[in-house]
Amino acid sequence: MNRQTRTAFLWAFIPMGYIFHTLCELMPLFAGLSIATEEMTTEMLPAMTTFTGSALYLVPLVGLLCSCYGKRRWSTIVSFVLACLTLLLNICHLCTDLLPHFTWAQAAILPFVCVIAALLVIDLWKELRTSKAQ
């Protein structure tokens, strides 16, 4: 598998992990349980939804587009910076989600997404080093 295809797959796996993460959080609804959190206020909801939509779904999409259609070195740099940002967000998400209330489903999904993001950063770092040498 060539590097561009591998990078595209890694970028695509990150939003898929977020989708599975969301589905696991919604599973209690099927048992008739409430998923509402006490600390969430109606003023915080629009800001949190906007941040989640832009940071967690739009960033991987832009990185995927840069990896697939970018032919110059700047697109690799943009993709690398976005991958580092994604890895940082995933590590913070892992810490804030698993430390207060531990669930086995999230313990399987969130570290997997962090590993995928780390592999993406490593892969893009190698690509930057080889493109600099040429």
N, C-alpha and C positions, 0 to 999 in steps of 0.2 A: 504494500500500500504506500503510495507516495505521501509526502509530507503535507501537501495541501488537502488531500482527502482526509488524512488522519486529523488534521487541525479542524476541519469542518465537522467531522464526527464528534470530536471533543466539545466543540462549541454547541453542537446540537444536543448533546447529552445533558448539559447544564440546565437548560429550561425544562427538559423532561424530568430531571430530578426535582425541580421546584414543583412541577405539576403533581408528581407522586407525593411529595411532601404535603402539599395542600390537600390532596385526597385523603391522606392518613389523618390529617387534622379534622377532616369532615366526617370520618367514619362513625363517630358516636351519634351523629344525626340518624343513621339507619337503625340504631337501637332505641331511638326516642329520647336520647339524652341531649342536654343543652351544651353548646360549645361556646357560649358567651363568656367573655372574660370580665372580671370585675373592674380591672384597672383601665379598660378602654372607655373613653368618653366619646360623645358624638362630635366634639370639636377635633379630636385626634384622628378620626376615621378617614376624612378626605385626604389629609396630609400623609397618612400611612399608606393609603391606597395608591396615591400618586407616586410616592417613593418606591413602593414595591413594584409597581408597574414599570417605572422608568429604570430603576437600578437593577432589578433582578431579571427583567425580561427584555428590556430594550438594549441594555449593554451587551448581552450575549448575541442578540440579533445583529447589532452593528459589527461586533467582532467576527461573526460568521460571514457577513457581507464583505468585510475587509479581507478575510482569509480566502474567500472564494473568488472575488472579482478584482482584488487589488493585485496589480502586477509590479508595482514599484516598492522600494524599501520602506517608504513612509507608511504604506498600508500595513506592513509587518510591524512597524513600531507602534502604530495605533492599536493594532490587535494585541500586541504584547502589553501595552499599558492597560488596556481594558481587561486583559486576562489577569494582570496583577490586582486590579481593582476588584474583579470578581472573586479572586482567591481571598482577598482581605475581607470582603463582605460575607463570603461563605464561612470563614473562620469566626467572624463576629456572630453570625447567625447561628452557627453550631454552639457557641458558648452561651448565647442568650436563650436558646431554645432548649438545650439539654440540661443545663445546670439547674434551673428552677423546677422543672417537672420532667423527669426522665420517662420516656416511653421507648419500648423496644423497636417499634416501627421507625421512629425518628432516628434512633441510634443506628439503624441500618442505612437509612437514606442519606442523612446529612453528612456523615463521614465519607460516603461514596461520592457525593457531589464535591466535597473538598478535595478528595484524591483526584477526581477528574480535572478540577480547576488547577491543581498543582501539576498534573501531567501536561496540561495545556500551557502553563507558564514555562515549563521545562522545554517543551517542544518548540514553542515560539522563541525562546532564548537561543536554542541551537540554530534555529533558522536565521535569527539575527546575526549570529556569529559567522555562519557560512556565507551570508549575503555580504557581510562586511569584508570578508577575506577575498571575495571575487572582484 
